[in-house]
Amino acid sequence: MDPHTHTRKRSASAVEGMEEQGSTRKLKLDPAQDLWSEDEHRRLDKEILKGCGAFPPASFLQTAISAAPLLLSNIHEQIVKRATEFDSALAGKQHTLDAIVLLWRNNDALREMTLKAWKEESFKEIRNCEILRPKASDRSHPELENTASPFQQDATVKSWQCDFKGTADETLFAILKNYLHWTQALDDAEGAPYANLVPIVNSSGTGKSRVVDQLGRKHCFVIPLCLRREGTNGYPPPDREVRDWLLRERSTEQDLNIAVAAFLRALFQTAEGRIATIWGQRRSDAEVHTIFSGYMNDGGNFTTPPAYRTKFYADVVNLATKVCSSILISVVRELIMYQFETKTKNKKKTLDLIPQDIDLESNKDVRAAASSFLSQCGGDTIAVLSFDEAHELGANPIMPSNSSPSRRAPTRASRQRITMFSQIRKGLRSVLKLNIMGVYISTSGKYRLISPEPQHDPSSRLANEERTMFPPITELGFNQLALPLNNPPTLKHVTTAEYISHLGRPIFGTRWDTGFPGLQNTLLDFARSKLAPRSADSTTNVLACLAVRFAVEFRPRNEMQEDLEHRLVENHMRYCAGADSRLRMVTIAPSEPLLAEAAFEYLHYFCHREWVLETVAANLDTWGIHQGDRGEFVMSLIWMAARDAVVVEAFPNKVRNRRPWDPYLHSVVSIMDFMKQLLPAGYHQRLESMHPSVGDGDGPPAEFQLAFANCRLWCNHFIQVQDYKVINTKFLCTLLSNGIGVLCAPNEAGIDLLWIGLKGDVICEENLVLILGQAQNDRRYHTQPDGPILDAMDPVKLDICAANRLIPIIRIVFALASEKPGVTLVEPPPRQSQRLKESKGSEFTSYDFWFAGVDPSTFRCVTAKEAGYYRDLLASSRLLYNPPFPVPSDLGNSDTAAKLKKETEGIGEARVNMRRAANSMMMALKPHFPDTWHDLLFEGKD
């Protein structure tokens, strides 16, 4: 770009704004995120130097005041061009030349930086100068929510080019072989598989398409086919010609059957020809299926498949069209012969015979083409037909030929819908005994479009359960890209963005491995856009974020709640752990600290906290999620709110204040700060000087601030642990490295929640800080601490840790149902007898806290309005302990009303006590055991 021909654009408002900046303060040259690779910086530097070649070398910036702003303007245009790739809304928002002149005149540091860059012939530092970036929107990186941007498209393609890691391909290959063995062994027995066709189902970013690609490169022949529709973003790109041919609207079942038979024959015959060519041209030891897979997948871009693949499917379509014509000619010939022999004039009766002539289930031509293809592949080869975005095959359904519209009650036939998918599935029965397996890739919600309920399935064998379909494959690998730990592992290492991005599903780790700084620095924004897309409704986005952070367990009670769970898998990154052939799913929120941090940012920087809680309280029952029986869900919300408040106070207002994201700096909090967000400000001084409640050891008791100096928390999400026996310090070291807090399984003894802190930086058992929590949603508990509850939270007896640890623990009880709010920092018990003084001390040291009720006077991190929403959540999980008949609040003040109220409350408490007596969860409380047993077991005197 020639600076002499640069057009001077004038904008009075821009100049005035810049003038105000320059005259009122000295502008800081804060560094911005690096949006270019090193190679790109060098290329852009050459463009700048070439454009400025007419100027004198080193002296021109000092002598020619007009030349330097032109130089900066050229660099600024490079910046805007890249920024516009991030966000199209930034187009045209570059500074005017007049504004840049003001920058130059009013900022000594910018002049010095420009002179240095000119001498060194490197302008990287200027490109990464925040002051030259176009004004960002309120969102941190809105471009990341536009997967169609060139920036994101290039990132996706590069992530596919990273080396495949893990064993998911080996597992998939073993499953497919096993399924083939079952088909061949069961033959036509009742309950045998209907077809060699299996879905691969899971949420976005789990590597469904990539693992099938690796299957073809390493294990067997894979013929990949992508059916993605235009207007939808994704990779691999669609195979447009064959997609359009398959999805063409066809009016009769006969048309579909002819098309499927022709397509399968053409596909196998074209593939056979390509394999024969590869055999003839092979010049290396590479496997033929590896070479074929490379041809079919390498060399394209985000929107266009490789030329080899495009030509392959053009040949398939041409051949399929010819085969269709030959099949039609054959059918017509048979019809003429039929008419001639029967001399019938009833054309309708004759035409009704056409579908019977197209035998898809045992089509000899399809089977012959498949057998010839396998022979060309050689040996006991297994071939896989892969249909990506297979749900598109469910489009344009038609009525079966044996049904007709009627005003009578619908029959099973009239409820059936024949689709291209159902007929391809039927056509694959022709190769049932061959080593050919079809896989179709889809997310769960879309999968249901092609997998109807049994009674609606067009196959009578499946509808009558004479045959079965293979259940979906959901096992795609998790943490396959995880980086090795240092020895010894340290908190600083496990809280780097690089380490965290490689945990969980592969989409984030592969994007990091592209090495592109702009991509790495914005990975958290990308995760947020995948988890809570702007196109989705905000209520569902809130649920998706809660599910990631709080181990939300779905217990759907109706079809609407099932559909919601499926939508979360389809659009919001929820993980499908398993499913049956009709997609009755088990979904989970696995540990993914990057997604959890993205969820935190969405809930706190893009939503109002009070609105989030209002949304949760209003929709909890509608969503069909389990909130716990004793207030565990509310306790986890409040605990996490305290942690989040520490982060938000340190980095307020906008999420870009945390960019580039450094987890060690931006997400790790001190235990003292966490506790001060739980406790109201009036308790902070007492907290600092608090002495242990239990087991002060041999020396003088340590104050809280000394005991937990240099102790920090890295926890941004919960997981639920079903097996209580695994909760020990060795296991907890692993959880700490992933930023995990523990939700104990319901009815487990002693504790409901557990957070793991660390003293110092080395992650080892001796340095762990255990924070144990228990929630109580029973009105029996008030502001007075309950000894048996605290006694049950014994980490030594619970086998969580060894006795006599040097680092004390923290025990917290939430008596959430208490009508009276209050906080108690539990004092050490007085020693009143000589026997107690001489007795053995406690096996652990603990600082104990008792929080009663939900109120701003109980929790610093809870506002008055939020407290109301928390109480609503508690009410929905307190059914076991609520009086069966609540007393109306508007009875008035009459004596009759007061008497009735007292009588009703008394009867209600009696009924609740009867429930407690039968509830094993309340075994440690009256009236589960007789009073004498309670006195002996729980209330023994000195």
URZITA-V241923 format. One record per residue. N is the residue number from 1. PHI is phi in whole degrees, 0 to 359 (* if undefined). NEAR is the number of other ideal C-beta (glycine too) atoms within 8 Angstrom. Layout:
# URZITA-V241923
N_PHI_NEAR, N_PHI_NEAR
This chain:
# URZITA-V241923
1_*_7, 2_274_7, 3_295_12, 4_292_5, 5_258_5, 6_294_11, 7_277_4, 8_277_6, 9_263_7, 10_251_7, 11_217_9, 12_299_6, 13_293_6, 14_295_11, 15_294_13, 16_299_8, 17_297_9, 18_290_13, 19_296_9, 20_296_8, 21_301_11, 22_289_12, 23_273_6, 24_268_5, 25_202_4, 26_274_7, 27_293_12, 28_274_6, 29_264_11, 30_293_7, 31_287_6, 32_254_8, 33_292_10, 34_280_9, 35_258_9, 36_232_12, 37_279_8, 38_297_6, 39_297_6, 40_292_8, 41_301_13, 42_296_8, 43_295_8, 44_293_12, 45_299_12, 46_296_8, 47_297_10, 48_296_13, 49_295_9, 50_294_7, 51_290_10, 52_260_11, 53_296_6, 54_281_5, 55_273_8, 56_297_7, 57_301_5, 58_278_7, 59_272_7, 60_292_12, 61_291_13, 62_272_5, 63_264_6, 64_254_9, 65_295_6, 66_279_6, 67_286_12, 68_297_13, 69_300_13, 70_295_11, 71_299_14, 72_297_15, 73_296_13, 74_297_14, 75_296_13, 76_298_12, 77_294_10, 78_299_12, 79_297_13, 80_296_13, 81_300_8, 82_290_11, 83_298_12, 84_293_10, 85_297_9, 86_287_13, 87_214_12, 88_298_8, 89_292_7, 90_275_14, 91_300_7, 92_81_4, 93_258_8, 94_287_9, 95_294_12, 96_286_11, 97_298_12, 98_298_13, 99_295_13, 100_292_13, 101_301_9, 102_296_13, 103_303_16, 104_297_14, 105_289_7, 106_260_10, 107_222_13, 108_297_6, 109_297_10, 110_293_14, 111_297_11, 112_295_8, 113_296_12, 114_293_14, 115_297_10, 116_298_9, 117_296_12, 118_295_11, 119_294_7, 120_274_6, 121_56_7, 122_219_8, 123_248_11, 124_301_10, 125_297_10, 126_288_12, 127_300_14, 128_266_9, 129_265_14, 130_302_8, 131_294_11, 132_267_11, 133_282_10, 134_296_10, 135_299_6, 136_280_9, 137_278_8, 138_295_3, 139_284_9, 140_294_10, 141_216_10, 142_297_11, 143_297_12, 144_285_12, 145_270_9, 146_244_10, 147_289_9, 148_273_6, 149_293_11, 150_304_6, 151_302_11, 152_288_13, 153_298_14, 154_296_9, 155_296_12, 156_296_12, 157_297_11, 158_295_10, 159_294_12, 160_290_10, 161_278_5, 162_291_9, 163_300_3, 164_287_8, 165_234_6, 166_103_9, 167_240_7, 168_298_13, 169_293_13, 170_293_8, 171_296_10, 172_299_14, 173_297_11, 174_296_8, 175_295_11, 176_296_13, 177_298_9, 178_298_8, 179_296_13, 180_297_12, 181_297_8, 182_296_10, 183_300_12, 184_287_8, 185_280_6, 186_281_10, 187_55_6, 188_255_4, 189_294_6, 190_296_4, 191_89_8, 192_290_12, 193_299_12, 194_288_12, 195_205_11, 196_280_13, 197_214_13, 198_221_16, 199_276_14, 200_247_16, 201_234_14, 202_184_12, 203_280_14, 204_296_8, 205_84_10, 206_274_11, 207_91_12, 208_299_11, 209_290_11, 210_292_10, 211_290_14, 212_290_17, 213_300_13, 214_293_11, 215_302_14, 216_288_18, 217_284_10, 218_242_7, 219_240_9, 220_200_11, 221_283_14, 222_236_14, 223_255_11, 224_274_13, 225_219_12, 226_251_13, 227_252_15, 228_302_11, 229_284_9, 230_295_5, 231_91_3, 232_248_6, 233_266_4, 234_167_7, 235_220_9, 236_291_11, 237_288_12, 238_287_12, 239_270_13, 240_296_7, 241_294_10, 242_287_11, 243_301_15, 244_296_8, 245_293_11, 246_290_11, 247_271_12, 248_301_7, 249_292_5, 250_236_9, 251_268_5, 252_229_9, 253_296_11, 254_300_10, 255_300_9, 256_297_14, 257_297_12, 258_297_13, 259_297_15, 260_294_14, 261_300_16, 262_293_13, 263_297_13, 264_296_16, 265_298_14, 266_295_13, 267_296_12, 268_292_13, 269_291_12, 270_294_12, 271_297_11, 272_300_12, 273_296_8, 274_293_11, 275_295_14, 276_298_9, 277_295_8, 278_296_12, 279_302_9, 280_288_6, 281_257_6, 282_295_9, 283_238_3, 284_220_4, 285_275_2, 286_297_7, 287_295_5, 288_298_13, 289_294_14, 290_291_11, 291_297_11, 292_299_13, 293_296_12, 294_297_9, 295_299_12, 296_281_13, 297_236_12, 298_258_6, 299_112_5, 300_269_11, 301_224_7, 302_296_9, 303_253_5, 304_229_7, 305_291_10, 306_301_11, 307_300_7, 308_300_9, 309_291_14, 310_298_12, 311_294_8, 312_302_11, 313_282_12, 314_296_9, 315_294_9, 316_298_13, 317_295_12, 318_300_8, 319_292_12, 320_298_15, 321_297_10, 322_295_8, 323_296_12, 324_303_11, 325_297_8, 326_293_8, 327_294_12, 328_296_9, 329_299_8, 330_297_8, 331_296_12, 332_298_8, 333_300_8, 334_294_9, 335_295_12, 336_297_8, 337_297_8, 338_297_11, 339_295_10, 340_295_7, 341_286_6, 342_267_6, 343_51_6, 344_269_8, 345_251_4, 346_276_6, 347_294_6, 348_298_6, 349_297_8, 350_295_11, 351_295_8, 352_297_8, 353_277_10, 354_299_10, 355_302_11, 356_290_6, 357_278_8, 358_261_12, 359_269_7, 360_281_13, 361_291_8, 362_221_7, 363_285_12, 364_294_7, 365_292_8, 366_296_15, 367_295_12, 368_295_8, 369_295_13, 370_293_14, 371_296_9, 372_295_11, 373_299_14, 374_295_12, 375_297_7, 376_294_10, 377_293_12, 378_97_6, 379_61_4, 380_265_4, 381_301_11, 382_254_13, 383_246_14, 384_237_16, 385_263_12, 386_251_13, 387_250_13, 388_276_14, 389_57_14, 390_294_13, 391_299_10, 392_297_11, 393_290_15, 394_272_10, 395_285_8, 396_53_8, 397_291_7, 398_230_12, 399_283_10, 400_295_10, 401_293_9, 402_266_4, 403_234_9, 404_214_5, 405_300_4, 406_207_6, 407_275_2, 408_285_4, 409_304_3, 410_295_6, 411_268_7, 412_299_8, 413_296_8, 414_287_11, 415_270_9, 416_290_12, 417_224_11, 418_276_12, 419_228_14, 420_301_14, 421_295_11, 422_297_13, 423_278_15, 424_296_14, 425_302_13, 426_292_12, 427_295_14, 428_290_15, 429_293_12, 430_293_14, 431_247_11, 432_301_9, 433_267_5, 434_262_9, 435_278_9, 436_234_13, 437_234_14, 438_262_15, 439_235_15, 440_232_15, 441_253_13, 442_198_13, 443_276_12, 444_298_16, 445_298_11, 446_288_10, 447_301_14, 448_293_10, 449_294_7, 450_244_14, 451_231_10, 452_286_8, 453_299_6, 454_308_9, 455_292_7, 456_255_10, 457_287_11, 458_294_7, 459_272_11, 460_294_6, 461_296_8, 462_286_13, 463_297_11, 464_269_6, 465_60_8, 466_281_8, 467_232_11, 468_233_10, 469_254_12, 470_295_10, 471_290_8, 472_298_14, 473_265_12, 474_246_11, 475_277_8, 476_247_12, 477_91_12, 478_218_8, 479_58_7, 480_290_10, 481_258_11, 482_305_7, 483_279_7, 484_293_4, 485_279_8, 486_293_7, 487_235_4, 488_282_7, 489_293_11, 490_232_10, 491_297_14, 492_296_8, 493_286_10, 494_282_15, 495_247_13, 496_262_11, 497_298_13, 498_296_9, 499_297_11, 500_293_14, 501_294_13, 502_267_11, 503_267_13, 504_89_11, 505_288_12, 506_283_14, 507_301_12, 508_277_15, 509_296_11, 510_293_12, 511_290_15, 512_298_13, 513_291_9, 514_295_11, 515_79_6, 516_275_9, 517_302_11, 518_299_12, 519_288_13, 520_296_14, 521_289_11, 522_247_13, 523_296_15, 524_293_13, 525_294_12, 526_298_14, 527_298_13, 528_296_13, 529_292_11, 530_282_10, 531_284_16, 532_229_14, 533_295_11, 534_294_6, 535_285_3, 536_272_11, 537_287_5, 538_295_8, 539_296_8, 540_292_13, 541_298_14, 542_298_13, 543_299_15, 544_299_16, 545_290_14, 546_297_12, 547_298_13, 548_290_15, 549_271_12, 550_238_14, 551_50_9, 552_297_10, 553_253_7, 554_272_11, 555_229_7, 556_296_9, 557_249_5, 558_208_7, 559_294_5, 560_298_6, 561_290_13, 562_297_9, 563_298_9, 564_298_13, 565_298_14, 566_296_13, 567_295_11, 568_295_15, 569_291_16, 570_289_11, 571_240_10, 572_226_17, 573_71_13, 574_289_13, 575_264_14, 576_269_15, 577_278_8, 578_184_6, 579_200_12, 580_265_7, 581_294_9, 582_256_7, 583_62_13, 584_279_5, 585_258_12, 586_245_7, 587_248_12, 588_220_7, 589_247_12, 590_290_8, 591_286_9, 592_222_11, 593_299_15, 594_294_14, 595_297_12, 596_297_13, 597_291_15, 598_296_15, 599_295_17, 600_303_13, 601_296_13, 602_297_14, 603_289_13, 604_251_11, 605_257_8, 606_242_9, 607_225_11, 608_271_5, 609_303_11, 610_295_10, 611_294_8, 612_300_11, 613_294_12, 614_299_9, 615_297_11, 616_296_12, 617_298_11, 618_283_7, 619_243_10, 620_302_11, 621_291_6, 622_296_7, 623_291_10, 624_76_12, 625_252_11, 626_271_7, 627_255_10, 628_88_12, 629_259_8, 630_239_11, 631_90_15, 632_300_14, 633_296_11, 634_295_18, 635_299_14, 636_295_13, 637_297_12, 638_290_15, 639_303_13, 640_291_13, 641_298_12, 642_295_15, 643_298_14, 644_296_11, 645_297_11, 646_299_13, 647_294_13, 648_294_10, 649_295_6, 650_284_7, 651_227_7, 652_279_7, 653_74_3, 654_231_8, 655_293_11, 656_290_7, 657_292_8, 658_252_8, 659_240_11, 660_295_7, 661_291_12, 662_243_8, 663_304_15, 664_297_10, 665_273_6, 666_261_10, 667_230_13, 668_275_10, 669_235_11, 670_279_9, 671_296_14, 672_297_12, 673_295_9, 674_299_13, 675_295_12, 676_287_11, 677_277_13, 678_287_14, 679_277_13, 680_302_10, 681_302_7, 682_294_4, 683_260_10, 684_295_9, 685_294_6, 686_294_8, 687_299_14, 688_300_10, 689_261_9, 690_296_9, 691_258_11, 692_300_13, 693_279_12, 694_224_9, 695_62_11, 696_274_9, 697_74_7, 698_277_2, 699_269_4, 700_294_4, 701_295_9, 702_271_9, 703_290_10, 704_303_14, 705_294_10, 706_278_7, 707_296_11, 708_244_13, 709_294_6, 710_61_5, 711_249_12, 712_229_11, 713_242_13, 714_239_13, 715_207_10, 716_234_12, 717_198_17, 718_250_13, 719_235_13, 720_258_10, 721_259_11, 722_278_4, 723_260_6, 724_297_10, 725_293_5, 726_278_7, 727_280_13, 728_217_9, 729_296_10, 730_295_7, 731_296_9, 732_292_15, 733_300_14, 734_295_8, 735_296_12, 736_300_15, 737_294_10, 738_256_10, 739_69_14, 740_255_13, 741_254_15, 742_252_15, 743_257_13, 744_285_13, 745_298_9, 746_305_8, 747_73_5, 748_287_9, 749_287_6, 750_91_9, 751_227_12, 752_250_12, 753_230_17, 754_213_14, 755_248_12, 756_242_17, 757_259_13, 758_217_15, 759_264_10, 760_84_6, 761_237_6, 762_279_9, 763_274_12, 764_207_8, 765_301_8, 766_292_7, 767_263_11, 768_287_16, 769_247_14, 770_264_14, 771_242_12, 772_259_14, 773_228_15, 774_223_14, 775_252_15, 776_229_14, 777_246_13, 778_254_10, 779_293_7, 780_299_7, 781_266_11, 782_236_9, 783_282_11, 784_279_6, 785_303_10, 786_257_9, 787_302_6, 788_301_9, 789_297_13, 790_293_13, 791_298_7, 792_291_10, 793_269_13, 794_260_9, 795_294_11, 796_284_11, 797_294_5, 798_277_12, 799_61_7, 800_280_11, 801_215_13, 802_283_6, 803_287_7, 804_59_6, 805_290_11, 806_288_4, 807_271_11, 808_290_13, 809_248_15, 810_238_15, 811_242_13, 812_230_12, 813_241_17, 814_254_13, 815_272_14, 816_289_14, 817_274_14, 818_299_13, 819_287_6, 820_259_8, 821_283_10, 822_177_11, 823_229_12, 824_233_10, 825_270_10, 826_294_9, 827_276_6, 828_296_9, 829_290_5, 830_290_4, 831_262_6, 832_256_5, 833_225_7, 834_295_5, 835_296_7, 836_294_9, 837_297_7, 838_271_5, 839_286_6, 840_292_2, 841_287_7, 842_296_7, 843_275_7, 844_208_15, 845_250_12, 846_219_13, 847_253_13, 848_249_14, 849_227_14, 850_235_12, 851_254_13, 852_245_14, 853_75_14, 854_237_13, 855_197_10, 856_302_10, 857_282_7, 858_261_13, 859_233_13, 860_293_12, 861_276_9, 862_240_13, 863_274_8, 864_298_7, 865_291_7, 866_297_11, 867_301_12, 868_298_8, 869_291_13, 870_299_16, 871_295_9, 872_298_9, 873_295_15, 874_295_14, 875_298_8, 876_286_10, 877_252_14, 878_251_12, 879_302_6, 880_292_7, 881_249_12, 882_283_9, 883_302_11, 884_301_6, 885_236_7, 886_293_6, 887_283_10, 888_301_5, 889_271_4, 890_244_4, 891_280_10, 892_86_5, 893_245_4, 894_290_7, 895_299_5, 896_297_6, 897_295_10, 898_296_10, 899_295_8, 900_295_9, 901_297_10, 902_296_8, 903_296_8, 904_295_11, 905_295_10, 906_296_8, 907_295_9, 908_299_13, 909_295_9, 910_297_8, 911_292_10, 912_296_12, 913_297_9, 914_296_8, 915_292_10, 916_300_13, 917_298_8, 918_264_5, 919_258_9, 920_294_6, 921_294_8, 922_253_9, 923_299_7, 924_274_8, 925_237_9, 926_294_7, 927_253_8, 928_299_11, 929_253_8, 930_302_5, 931_304_7, 932_297_6, 933_292_8, 934_297_11, 935_298_9, 936_286_8, 937_277_8, 938_241_8, 939_231_7, 940_296_6, 941_265_3, 942_294_5
